[in-house]
């Protein structure tokens, strides 16, 4: 029975994996995932207390959730359905743990389910619920690290979840973020000591170091923060030399170049005033993001990353002729992404920022009517009192200009 369950599960997901690479196959993918869920529900009803079958069902429901709505990978955009599938997986997993002692595998599965649910909840702005899921995942990660101190993958779980917590709390401007980011670095340093040749763990350490760099910047230690970003960049470039076609490594390098650009001359933050160096960093990021976005037209993350690189270049290089075209191109990409996934909070936030900066550019150029229109688009994406004040100010100036022309 276990072999039949596994055969059915893998066959369905192999078809799903094939279809996700084919254009125009969205409805077919939806139909297959519906059939997969029905297949799993039927097995669950008849599985009783067979631990092997229950374990297969945990994996099946987890994969179903991933296909339905896991951010960062091609999915069907059904986040509610994804969370339901992952919660079903957790329910079955709890039954497994009443039948046998928790193992490393079941703990890793439980941690992964908490993390997945947290990531989706965070993407929808449900920070309180996401924080609880990440906290539950971190508790499991600490237990794994204690139970398997010589297992690099078990130790790395603490770094992974500390990253989720540190990143989310940084966005919320919570001072507790720094302690989680420093704990993330320490966890990955222990992991690298156990598995120095593991490239994925190296990339994890690079991400942690970049987070530390951002923390130092927020603490007004700009030179130290820049040094940490360059250290992260060196690690990522060393991995790329070994895996030159790895898109994740390239994306990480591009993201680091953007962070460096912000430190050097990003007007939205405390910076070192090096506009030339910042634009060079932006150009390097764009050179990496452009082919990644073209390579897979369905990869929303790659498109979103490209849009933000264009915003960085457009804002930092606001005195250059390429500035406004880059910002308008970013706005076009983000409009497409918002249409495809209207619940994704980051798309709305980035879209609001982009239209705000287009408004600033038009206002400086004397196009007050165009600026007001862009500010209104920014407010439509996200409420911002400062942008609302810009509209009022621009409308007053427009009235003054009209009066002077009479």
KOLGU-94727 format. One record per atom (N, C-alpha, C): residue in one letter; z, x, y. Coordinates in pm, whole numbers, plus 32768, in hexadecimal, padded with zeros to 4 digits. Layout:
REM residues N
AZXY...
This chain:
REM residues 406
X800080537F86X800080008000X80008056807FX805180C0807DX8058811880F2X7FCF81558110X7F89818080A8X7F0481BC80BBX7EA2815780F5X7EAB80D980C8X7E52807280FCX7E6F8054818FX7EF0805081AFX7F17803A823BX7EE080A98294X7EF181258268X7EC3819682B8X7E2C819782C5X7DE58174825BX7D53816F825FX7D24810682C4X7D60809082BFX7D398028831EX7D55804F83ADX7DCB808A83C3X7DF180B2844CX7D94811C8482X7D7B81858434X7D2781F28465X7C9781C58478X7C65816D8420X7BDB813E842EX7BC880F184B0X7C26809B84D1X7C1C804D854DX7C2080A685C8X7C77810A85C6X7C82815F863DX7C1181C58646X7BD581E885D4X7B5F823E85D9X7AEB81F4861BX7ADA817485FAX7A728124863BX7A8F811886D0X7B0F810086F3X7B3580F5877FX7B15817687CAX7B3281E9878CX7B17826987CCX7A83828087E2X7A3182518784X799F82608792X796C82088804X799D818B8809X796D812D886EX7994815588FBX7A098196890BX7A3581B78993X79D8821B89D6X798582618986X792682C189BEX789D828489D6X788B820489B2X780981C489C2X780981698A3BX77A381748A91X779C811A8B06X7783808A8ADAX77C1802D8B22X77A97FA08B07X77F27F698A8DX78537FB48A59X78977F8989DEX79217F4F89FAX793D7F2A8A77X79C37EFE8A9AX79ED7E828A4AX79967E1C8A41X79BB7DA389FAX79D07DBF8965X797D7E16892EX798D7E3A88A1X7A147E7E888AX7A3B7ED288E7X7ABD7F1588DCX7B2E7EAE88E2X7B207E4D893AX7B877DE58944X7B8F7D9488C3X7B1B7D73888CX7B197D248810X7B5D7D72879FX7B417DF48799X7B7B7E43872CX7C117E51873CX7C407E5F87B8X7CD07E6E87CAX7D187DEB87AAX7CD77D7887C4X7D107CF7879DX7D1A7CF08704X7CAF7D1B86C1X7CB07D1A862FX7D197D7B85F8X7D287DEC863AX7D8C7E4D8610X7E187E13861BX7E347DD0868BX7EB97D96869FX7ED37D2B8634X7E6F7CD88616X7E807C7285AFX7E997CB18527X7E527D1E850BX7E637D66848CX7EF27D9D8481X7F227DDA84EDX7FA97E1384ECX80137DA584E2X80007D36852BX80607CC88525X806A7C918497X7FF67C868454X7FF67C5583CAX80407CB2836CX802B7D33837DX80717D95832BX81077D928345X812C7D8283C4X81B97D7F83E8X81FF7D0983A3X81BA7C99839DX81F57C228360X82107C3582CBX81C17C8C828AX81CF7C9E81F9X820E7D2481D2X822F7D768234X825E7DFE8215X82EB7E0181DEX833B7D9C81FFX83C87D9881D6X840F7E178204X844C7E6081A7X849A7ED581CEX84647F55818FX83E07F5E8183X83A47FD8814DX839A804081BDX83EE80A981BCX83EF8109822CX8368814A8247X831B816581DCX829A81A781EFX8238814C8239X823580CC8212X81DC806D8256X8209805682E5X828D804A82F9X82C180378381X829E80AD83DBX82A5812783A4X8282819E83F2X81F0819A841DX8197816D83C1X810A816083E4X80F780F88452X8145808C844BX8139802384B0X816680568539X81CE80A8853DX81FA80E285BCX8187812F85FBX8143818085ABX80D181CE85DEX80608171860BX8045810985BDX7FD980AE85DFX7FF180638661X806A802E8673X80897FE886EFX808B80478767X80B780C38750X80B7812687BCX8028814187EAX7FCE8156878AX7F42816F87ADX7F0280F687EFX7F28807F87C2X7EF480058801X7F1B80008894X7F99801E88B1X7FC58022893DX7F7A8089898EX7F6180FE8951X7F1881678998X7E8C813889C0X7E4780F78964X7DBF80C68980X7DC2805889E9X7E29800389E3X7E317F948A41X7E4D7FC18AD0X7EA680248AE4X7EC9803F8B6FX7F1680BC8B8DX7F0081298B42X7F4A81A38B63X7F0481EE8BD4X7F4482008C49X7F0582478CBAX7EE882D98C95X7E8283118CD3X7E61839C8CBAX7E0083B08C48X7DD983428C05X7D7783498B98X7D2282CB8B9FX7CA882CD8B69X7C5682558B6AX7CA081E08B28X7CA8816E8B6CX7CF180FA8B36X7CB1807A8B6AX7CE080098B34X7CA57F888B56X7CE67F458BCEX7D477F878C0BX7D847F528C86X7DE67EE18C70X7E107ECB8BF3X7E6E7E5F8BD4X7EFA7E9B8BC6X7F3C7EB28C37X7FBF7EF38C31X80297E9A8BF3X80217E188C0FX80817DBC8BD2X80757DBF8B3BX7FFA7DB98B09X7FE47DBF8A79X80127E438A3EX7FFE7EB08A8CX80297F348A5EX80BF7F388A4AX81097F088AAEX819B7F0A8AA5X81CB7EB48A31X818B7E418A1DX81B07DEB89ADX819C7E348928X812C7E7C891AX81127EC6889DX81787F358889X81997F7D88F4X81FB7FE988E8X82867FB388CAX82A97F428905X832C7F0888E6X83307ED88854X82BF7EA68823X82B87E808796X82CB7EFC873FX82907F6B8765X82A17FE7871AX833480128718X83778004878BX840580298793X845A7FCC873CX84367F4D8739X84807EEC86E7X84767F148653X83FE7F378626X83EB7F60859AX84327FE48580X842C803F85E1X846E80C085D1X850480AF85BFX853E80518606X85CE803985F8X85EE8006856BX85917FBA852FX85A37F8E84A4X859D80038444X854380618461X853880D9840DX85BB8126840FX85F681318486X866F81838495X86EA81408458X86E180BC8439X874F807C83EFX87428094835AX86C980BB832EX86B080D382A0X86C481648279X86B681BE82DAX86C4824D82BDX86F48295833BX872C830B8328X875E83598398X86EB838183F5X870A838A8475X86A383B484D7X8671843F84B5X85F0845284BCX85B284D484A3X857585088526X854585828521X850285B88598X848A856285BEX844085358559X83CA84E58575X83F0846185B8X8455841A8582X8478839985BEX84B183AA864AX84FA84178661X852E843086E7X84BD844D8749X8459849B871DX83E684B78772X839884368791X838B83DF872EX834683618744X8392830B87A9X841583048798X846682B287F2X845E82E78881X8468836B888FX845D83A88913X83D583898952X836B83988902X82E5837F8935X82CF82F18962X830C8292891CX82FD82058943X834681E989C6X83C0821E89D4X8408820F8A53X83B6824B8AC6X837B82C18AADX832F83038B17X82B482B28B3EX826B82808AD9X81F482318AF5X821581B78B4BX827C816E8B23X82A380F78B6EX82CA811E8BFDX8314818C8C0BX833C81BB8C8FX82C681DF8CE7X826382238CADX81EC824B8CFAX81A381D18D30X8192816B8CDDX814D80F28D0AX819E80A98D74X8220809D8D5DX827580598DC0X827480A38E46X827881278E40X827381758EBCX81EE81608F03X8180815C8EB8X80FC814A8EF4X80F080C48F3BX814180638F13X813D7FDE8F51X81A97FCD8FBBX81F480398FD9X825980339041X82DF7FFD9013X82F17FEB8F90X83707FBA8F5BX83CB80328F3EX83FC80708FA9X844280F08F9DX84C780E48F52X850F80788F69X859180698F27X858180648E8FX852280158E60X850B800B8DCFX84D7808F8D98X847D80D18DE3X844781538DB5X84B681BA8DAAX851081BB8E0CX857F821A8E0AX85D582078D8DX85EC818A8D67X863D816F8CF0X85F681A28C72X8572818B8C6AX852781BB8BF6X852982548BEDX851582978C5FX851783298C5FX85A2835E8C3BX860A831A8C6CX869383448C4DX86AF83378BB8X868182CA8B7CX869082B88AEBX864383258A9FX85CB83448AD0X857A83AC8A90X85BE84358A9BX85FB84508B0EX863D84D28B22X86B584E08AC4X86FB84738AADX876D84778A4FX873C84A189C4X86CC846A8999X8692848E8917X8664851F8919X862785498988X85F685D38993X866886388986X86D8861B89C6X874B867589BCX877D867D892CX877D860C88E7X87A9860D885BX8749865F8804X86C98652881CX866686A187D2X867C873687E9X8691875B8866X86A687E88888X872288208844X878A87CD883AX880587F987F9X87F688008761X87AE879E8727X879E87998696X873A87FF8662X86D7882186B5X866C887C8688X865888EA86F1X86BD893F8707X86B889A28774X864D8A0F8763X861C8A1F86E8X85B58A8586CFX85298A4B86C5X851B89CB86E0X849B898586D8X846489758766X83F989BD8785X83C289BC880EX839B8930883AX835E88E287E1X8333885B8807X83AA88028826X8416881087D9X848E87C087F3X84CD87E78878X84D488688895X850F88978912X84BA886D898AX8436886D8976X83DA884B89E3X83EA87BB8A14X841D876389BEX842A86D789E5X848386C68A60X84EB87188A6BX854087128AE1X84EF87318B5EX849A87988B57X844687BA8BC9X83E7874A8BEEX83AE87088B89X834E869C8BA2X839086298BEDX840585FF8BBFX8447858D8BFDX848785B18C83X84BB862B8C8DX84EE86588D10X847D86568D76X840386758D4AX838F86708DA3X837985E18DD5X837C857F8D79X836B84F38DA1X83D484CB8E08X845084EE8DEEX84BC84CA8E49X84AF85128ECFX849585948ECAX848885E28F45X841685B18F9CX83A485948F5EX832F85668FAAX834984DF8FEBX838484818F9FX839C83FD8FD6X840384029046X846E844C9032X84D684549099X84A5849E9115X844784FD9102X840A85409176X83BD84DB91CAX837084859188X8325841E91D0X838283BF921AX83F983A891E0X845A834E921FX84B283969286X849984189298X84E7846C92F4X857C846B92CFX85958469924EX861E846B921DX864A84FD920DX86BA8525924BX86E485B19242X870385E091B4X871685829157X873085A990CCX86B585E59089X864085D790C8X85C5860A908BX85CD869F906FX860586EB90CBX860A877D90BDX865087AA903FX86BE8769901AX870887928FA2X86B687798F25X866A870B8F22X861586EF8EAEX85A287528EA4X856987778F15X84F987D68F13X852888608EE6X859D888A8F14X85D2890C8EE8X85F589098E53X862688958E23X864288878D94X85C0888B8D43X855688558D7DX84D3885A8D3BX84A488EA8D2AX84B1893B8D92X848989C88D8AX84DA8A0E8D1DX855C89F88D1BX85B18A3A8CB8X858A8A118C2AX856B89918C15X854589628B90X84C489A48B62X846289AF8BBDX83E489ED8B96X83F28A858B84X844A8AC38BCDX84628B528BB8X849D8B6A8B2DX84F78B128B00X852C8B1C8A78X84BE8B048A12X84668AA48A31X83F88A8489D6X839A8AFA89C7X83768B3A8A36X831B8BAC8A33X835A8C2189E5X83DE8C3189F0X84218C9A89A5X84138C83890FX840D8C0588E5X83FE8BE38858X836C8BEA882AX830F8BC88883X82808BC3885EX822C8BFC88D0X82308C8188E3X81EC8CBF8956X81558CAE8958X81178C9588E4X80858C8A88DFX80518BFB88E6X80AB8B9A88F2X80818B0E88F7X804D8AEE8984X7FCC8AD0898DX7F8E8ABB8A10X7FBC8A3A8A53X7FD789D38A04X800789568A40X809089698A7FX80E589B78A3FX816989D08A7AX815C8A278AF7X80FB8A808AF7X80E38AD08B71X80BC8A758BE6X80648A158BC8X803D89B78C31X80B489628C5EX810B89408C01X818488F88C26X81DB89488C84X81E989CB8C66X82378A228CBEX81F68A2C8D47X81708A368D4AX812A8A3C8DCBX814489C08E1EX8140894B8DDEX815A88CE8E25X81E988CB8E5AX824688FC8E09X82D288FF8E34X82E6895C8EACX82A689CF8EA7X82B18A2E8F16X827489F58F95X820389AD8F87X81C7896C8FFBX822689049036X826B88BB8FDFX82CE885B900FX833F88A0905AX836889159028X83D08963906CX839D899090F5X831E89B690FBX82E289DC917BX82EA896C91DFX82CA88F191B3X82CF887E920CX835E8862923AX83BD887791DFX844A88649203X847488C7926FX844B8944925FX846D89AA92C3X842E898A934BX83B589539349X8374892B93C6X83C788BE940AX83F5885D93BBX844487F093F5X84C98822942BX84F6889593F8X857188D29429X85568935949BX84D7893594CBX84AB8987953DX84A08A1D951CX84908A3D949DX84798AC89474X83E48AD99454X83928ADC94BDX83018AD794ABX82CB8B509462X82F38BC69489X82BE8C3E9449X82E58C4593B6X83628C1F9398X838E8C1F930CX83418BB592BCX832D8B4192F9X82E28AD892B6X82538B02929AX82138B4292FDX818A8B7192EAX81848BD89279X81E78C2E9270X81EA8C939205X81F38C50917CX82408BE49171X824B8B9E90F0X81C78B5B90CCX81828B229130X81008AE69114X809C8B4F90E5X80A08BC39120X80448C2D90F5X80698C5E9068X80EB8C5C9046X81148C818FBFX80E18C1A8F5BX80EB8B998F7FX80B58B308F28X801E8B3D8F18X7FDB8B5D8F87X7F4A8B6E8F83X7F218BDE8F24X7F6A8C4E8F28X7F4B8CC08ED2X7F578C998E3FX7FBE8C4B8E1CX7FCF8C218D90X7F5C8BC78D67X7F388B688DBDX7ECD8B0C8D9AX7E478B558D8CX7E2D8BB48DE3X7DB08BFF8DD9X7DAD8C568D5BX7E218C878D2FX7E248CD58CB2X7E038C7D8C3BX7E2D8BFE8C3FX7E0B8BA18BD4X7D778B7E8BD8X7D428B6B8C51X7CB58B478C5DX7C598BB58C27X7C818C318C35X7C318CA08C00X7C258C968B68X7C8E8C638B28X7C8C8C538A97X7C4A8BD08A6DX7C4B8B6D8AC7X7C0F8AE98AAAX7BB78AC08B21X7B468B048B34X7AF58AEE8BADX7ABC8A628BBBX7AB38A158B4FX7A7C898E8B58X7AE889238B5AX7B65894B8B63X7BD588EC8B61X7BE288A68BE7X7BC788248BE9X7BCD87D88C65X7C5A87CD8C9EX7CBE87C88C47X7D4887BD8C77X7D71883B8CC1X7D4A88AF8C8BX7D6A892D8CCEX7D2489348D56X7CA6890C8D5BX7C5C890F8DD9X7C9888AF8E40X7CBF88388E11X7CFD87D78E6BX7D80880C8EA3X7DCE884F8E4FX7E4C88888E7DX7E3988F38EE6X7DD289468ED3X7DB489AE8F35X7D8B896F8FBAX7D3589098FB3X7D0888C6902DX7D7D88869077X7DD68846902BX7E4B8807906AX7EA2886E90AFX7EB088E39071X7F02894D90AEX7EC18981912EX7E3D898E912EX7DF889B891A9X7E1089539219X7E1288D291F8X7E2D886E9260X7EBA887A9296X7F1A8893923CX7FA488A5926AX7FAE891E92C7X7F67898892A4X7F668A0092F8X7F2889E09380X7EBB8991937EX7E7B896A93FCX7EDC891E9455X7F2B88C5941AX7F8C88799467X7FF588D294A8X80268935945DX808989919493X804E89E39505X7FD28A0B94F5X7F948A629559X7F768A1995DBX7F46899A95D1X7F1F89589650X7F1B88C19648X7F60888395EAX7F6087F095E2X7FAC87B49657X7F6A876896B0X7FB087339727X801886C99705X80178693968CX8077862D9663X80FC866A9636X810486F09634X817E87319606X819787B09656X820E87E69646X822C88699681X81CE88CE9642X818C89219694X8129897C965BX812A8A0296A4X80DA8A61966EX80D88AEA96A1X806C8B00970BX801D8A9A972AX7FBA8AA59796X7F3E8AF89774X7F1F8B0696F3X7EAA8B5596CBX7E398AF796A2X7DF08AC49706X7D868A6396EAX7D158AA09698X7CEE8B1A96B8X7C828B5B966EX7CA68B6895DAX7D1E8B9A95BEX7D498BA79533X7D528B2194EDX7D7E8ABB9537X7D8A8A3694FDX7D0189FD94D7X7C9D8A10952DX7C1789DD950FX7BD98A269499X7BF48AA7948EX7BC48AF19418X7C028AB89399X7C838A9593A0X7CC68A5A932DX7C8B89D0930DX7C6E89809374X7C2F88FD935EX7BA7890B931CX7B58896B934AX7AD389809310X7ADD89A6927CX7B4089F69259X7B528A1D91CCX7B7A89A49179X7BCF894E91B0X7BF688D59169X7B7F88789154X7B2F886391BDX7ABA880C91B2X7A568841914DX7A4488C49149X79E6890090EAX7A0F88E69059X7A8F88D49042X7AC088B68FBCX7AC1881F8F9FX7AE487CF9002X7AEF873F8FECX7A6686FA8FE1X7A038729902CX798086E8902BX794686DD8F9DX793B874C8F51X790187408ECBX795886EE8E6BX79DC86EF8E7EX7A3386A08E27X7A19860B8E3AX7A0485E18EB7X79E985548ED4X795F852A8EA1X790085858EA7X787785668E7BX786F85628DE3X78BD85B98DA0X78B385C78D0EX78D585478CC4X793284F98CFBX795A847C8CBAX796B84118D24X790683BD8D33X790883568D9AX797582F08D89X79AF82E68D0FX7A1982848CF8X7AA482BE8D0FX7AAB833E8D30X7B2C83808D43X7B5F83658DD0X7BB683018DDCX7BE882DB8E61X7C3F83488E9DX7C89838D8E4BX7CE083F88E80X7C8C84638EC4X7C1D848B8E84X7BC784F18EBEX7B8E84C28F43X7B6884438F4BX7B32840D8FC8X7B9F84089034X7C1683DD900CX7C8483D8906CX7CA9846290A1X7CA784C59049X7CC4854E9072X7C5B858190D5X7BDC856390B7X7B70858C9111X7B81854B919AX7BA484CA919AX7BB784849219X7C2284C7926EX7C9284ED9230X7CFC852B927EX7CD585B792AEX7C8685FE9260X7C558681928EX7BFC86709308X7BAB86079308X7B5685EB937CX7BAB85C793F6X7C18857E93E0X7C72855B944EX7CB285D99488X7CE5862F9430X7D2086AD945EX7CBD86FB94B3X7C42870B947EX7BDE875894C7X7BB88715954AX7BAE868F9548X7B89864695C1X7BF3864C962DX7C7186469604X7CDE86469667X7CFA86D3969AX7D058733963FX7D2187BD966AX7CAC87F496BCX7C3387CF9694X7BBD87FE96DDX7B8B87999742X7BE787559786X7BC186E697DEX7B6A87109854X7B6287919870X7B0D87C098DEX7A8287E898ADX7A6787D4982BX79E687FC97F3X798B878197E5X7907879697E1X78AB872497D5X78B386DD974EX78EB872096E8X78F586E29663X796E86869658X79C6868696B9X7A44863E96ADX7A3385A99694X79EF856296EFX79E284D196E3X799284A99666X792184EC9648X78D984C995CCX793084D7954FX7983853D954BX79DA854F94D7X7A4084DF94CDX7A7984B9953EX7ADA844D953DX7A9983C99515X7A2183AF9545X79DC83339521X79B78333948DX799183A59459X797283AB93CAX79F083909377X7A6083C893A2X7ADF83AF935CX7B01831A935EX7AEC82DA93D1X7B08824A93DDX7AB281FA937CX7A348222936CX79DA81DD930FX7A0A81EA927FX7A3582629259X7A67827891D1X7AE4822591B8X7B3F82259219X7BBD81DC9208X7BA781459206X7B4681159251X7B268086924CX7AF8805F91C0X7AA780B49185X7A78809D90FBX7AED809D9098X7B4980FB90AAX7BBB8105904FX7C1A808E9060X7C2E806290DBX7C857FEE90F3X7C497F6F90B5X7BC87F6490BBX7B867EF0907FX7B977EF18FE8X7B8B7F698FACX7B977F758F1BX7C277F638EEBX7C877F8B8F3FX7D147F868F16X7D6A7F618F8FX7D6A7EE08FB5X7DAF7EB69030X7E477EC6902DX7E827ED68FB8X7F137EE38FAFX7F447F738FBEX7EE97FD38FBEX7F1180608FC5X7F4180809053X7FC1809A9060X7FFE80AF90E3X7FC58129912AX7FAC819590E1X7F7D82109121X7EF581FD9163X7E9E81A89129X7E1B81909166X7E2C814991EDX7E8680E891F2X7E9D80A19271X7ED5810192DAX7F35815392B0X7F7381B1930FX7F0D82159343X7EBE824E92E8X7E5982B09311X7DED82709367X7DC781F59347X7D6381AE9395X7D9681959423X7E15816E942EX7E51815794B1X7E5181D79504X7E75824594C5X7E7882C7950BX7DED82EE953BX7D8A82DA94E4X7D0183019506X7CCD82B3957EX7CDE822F957DX7CAF81DE95EFX7CFD81FF966EX7D7C82209660X7DCA824796D5X7D8E82C49716X7D6C832796C5X7D3483A396FDX7CA6838F9732X7C59833696F4X7BD68315972EX7BEB82D497B7X7C4E827D97C0X7C6F823F9840X7C9382A698AAX7CE583099883X7D0A837398E2X7C8D83BE9913X7C3383DC98B3X7BBA842898D7X7B6383D99938X7B518358991EX7AFF83059976X7B4182F499FFX7BC482E899FEX7C0D82D99A7DX7BFC83559AD4X7C0683CB9A95X7BF484479AE0X7B6684549B16X7B0684199ACAX7A7A841E9AF5X7A5983B49B5DX7ABB835F9B7EX7AA682F99BE4X7A7682749BAFX7A6982679B28X7A3B81E99AECX7AB681949ACCX7AEC81529B31X7B6781059B1FX7B52808A9AC6X7ADE804B9AD1X7AC27FD59A7DX7ABF7FFD99EAX7A7A806B99CDX7A74809C9944X7AFC80C79912X7B4B81069969X7BD181339943X7C2980BC991FX7C248052996FX7C767FDB9954X7C517F9D98CEX7BCD7F9998B1X7BA17F629830X7BD97FB497BCX7BD9803897C9X7C0E808E975EX7CA5807F9750X7CEA807497C2X7D7B806197BCX7D9C7FDD9776X7D4B7F77978EX7D647EF6974CX7D4E7F0196B4X7CEA7F4D968BX7CD57F6595FCX7D4B7FB095BFX7D82800D960CX7DF7805795DDX7E6E7FF995C8X7E837FA09628X7EF27F41961DX7EDC7EDE95ABX7E607EBC9590X7E427E619521X7E6B7EA0949CX7E5B7F269493X7E7F7F6C9417X7F157F82940CX7F557F9E947EX7FE57FBA947AX80217FA79505X808F7F5F950BX80D27F48958AX81087FCA95C3X80EF7FE19643X811B805D9684X813080419719X81AD803E9748X81C8802097D5X8181807F9836X817480FF980EX8132815F9867X809F813C987BX805D810F9811X7FD080E7981BX7FC58067986EX8022800A985AX80217F9098AAX80307FB0993FX80848011995EX8096803B99E9X8016807A9A20X7FCD80C399CBX7F4D80FF99F5X7EE880929A1AX7EE9802499CDX7E8D7FB699EBX7EAB7F7D9A75X7F2A7F639A8EX7F527F2B9B10X7F2B7F899B81X7F47800A9B6FX7F26806D9BD6X7E8F80749BEDX7E4280759B7EX7DB080809B89X7D7580049BCCX7DAD7F8E9BACX7D7C7F139BEBX7D977F149C82X7E0A7F479CA8X7E297F529D38X7DC77FB09D7CX7DAB80209D3CX7D4D80809D77X7CC380439D80X7C9F7FF49D1BX7C1C7FB39D1CX7C107F529D92X7C7C7F099DACX7C7E7EAD9E1FX7C737EFC9EA1X7CBB7F6C9EAAX7CB67FBF9F23X7C2A7FF59F3CX7BE980229ED0X7B6080589EDDX7B027FEC9F0CX7B107F739ED4X7AB97F039EFAX7ACF7EDF9F8EX7B4D7EE59FBBX7B6C7EC4A046X7B307F29A0A5X7B317FA9A07DX7AFB8013A0D2X7A628008A0E0X7A227FCAA07CX79907FBFA07EX79617F4AA0D4X79BB7EF1A0F7X79937E7CA145X79747EA3A1D5
